[in-house]
């Protein structure tokens, strides 16, 4: 009885080892495709984030331009601006500049220039 139990145990362990090896081989075959997809994801992510931040900056600069060209307390003979008009122009200019700076600085050149180095860096950050 004990020999049959040991034989079954050896058979189960051999089956587990064979399936683990097959799973490892499958993972190794799929690894280059997964790496390329992750690099493409990184490229799309950095381009989309940069484009979004630059669009926000463009919208804020357009608001600044509109506030500059259309003073709120203007009469026919004078072009006086109200304090709120100056406030809108100042805030949109500051936030537009910060958005443009954030958009330019958020672009990750490493994923475009050296994707293998970027991939290693990303893997290192995922392991931490």
C-alpha positions in Angstrom: 0.0 0.0 0.0 2.8 2.3 0.9 4.6 1.6 -2.4 1.5 2.4 -4.4 1.1 5.7 -2.5 4.8 6.6 -3.2 4.3 5.7 -6.9 1.2 8.0 -7.1 3.1 10.8 -5.3 6.0 10.5 -7.8 3.5 10.5 -10.7 1.8 13.6 -9.3 5.1 15.4 -8.8 6.2 14.6 -12.3 2.9 15.9 -13.7 3.3 19.1 -11.8 6.9 19.5 -13.0 5.9 18.9 -16.6 3.0 21.4 -16.4 5.2 24.0 -14.7 7.8 23.6 -17.4 5.2 24.0 -20.1 3.8 27.1 -18.4 7.4 28.5 -18.2 8.0 27.8 -21.9 4.7 29.5 -22.8 5.6 32.5 -20.7 9.1 32.7 -22.4 7.5 32.6 -25.8 5.0 35.4 -25.0 7.6 37.6 -23.2 8.8 39.6 -26.3 5.2 40.3 -27.3 4.3 41.5 -23.8 7.4 43.7 -23.7 6.5 45.3 -27.0 2.9 46.0 -25.9 4.1 47.5 -22.6 6.5 49.8 -24.6 3.6 50.9 -26.8 1.5 51.5 -23.8 4.2 53.7 -22.3 4.5 55.7 -25.6 0.8 56.2 -25.9 0.5 57.2 -22.2 3.3 59.8 -22.3 2.0 61.2 -25.6 -1.6 61.4 -24.4 -0.6 63.0 -21.1 1.6 65.6 -22.8 -1.1 66.4 -25.4 -3.7 66.8 -22.7 -1.6 69.2 -20.7 -0.7 71.2 -23.8 -4.4 71.4 -24.7 -5.3 72.6 -21.2 -2.5 75.3 -21.6 -3.9 76.3 -25.0 -7.4 76.6 -23.6 -6.1 78.8 -20.7 -4.1 81.0 -23.0 -7.2 81.4 -25.2 -9.2 82.5 -22.1 -6.4 85.0 -21.3 -6.6 86.3 -24.9 -10.4 86.6 -24.7 -10.2 88.4 -21.3 -7.5 90.8 -22.7 -9.5 91.7 -25.8 -12.9 92.1 -24.0 -12.5 94.3 -21.0 -15.6 94.0 -18.8 -16.2 97.6 -17.7 -15.4 99.2 -21.0 -17.5 102.0 -22.3 -17.6 103.5 -25.8 -14.9 106.1 -25.0 -12.6 104.3 -22.5 -11.1 100.9 -22.2 -10.9 100.5 -18.4 -10.5 97.1 -17.0 -12.0 95.9 -13.8 -10.0 94.2 -11.1 -11.8 90.9 -11.9 -10.7 91.2 -15.5 -7.0 91.6 -14.4 -7.5 88.7 -12.0 -8.8 86.4 -14.7 -6.0 87.4 -17.0 -3.3 86.8 -14.3 -4.7 83.4 -13.2 -5.1 82.1 -16.7 -1.6 83.2 -17.6 -0.1 81.6 -14.6 -2.0 78.3 -14.8 -1.5 78.2 -18.6 2.3 78.6 -18.2 2.3 75.9 -15.4 0.3 73.5 -17.6 2.5 74.1 -20.6 5.6 73.5 -18.4 4.1 70.3 -16.9 3.1 69.1 -20.3 6.6 69.5 -21.7 8.3 68.0 -18.6 5.9 65.0 -18.4 7.0 63.8 -21.8 9.1 60.7 -21.3 11.8 60.8 -24.0 13.4 57.6 -22.7 10.5 55.4 -24.0 11.0 56.8 -27.5 14.8 57.0 -27.6 15.8 53.9 -25.6 12.8 51.6 -25.0 14.8 48.8 -23.6 16.3 51.0 -20.9 12.8 52.4 -20.2 11.5 48.9 -19.9 14.2 47.9 -17.4 13.5 51.1 -15.4 9.8 50.3 -15.4 10.4 46.7 -14.3 12.6 47.9 -11.5 9.9 50.3 -10.3 7.3 47.5 -10.5 9.5 45.1 -8.4 10.0 47.7 -5.6 
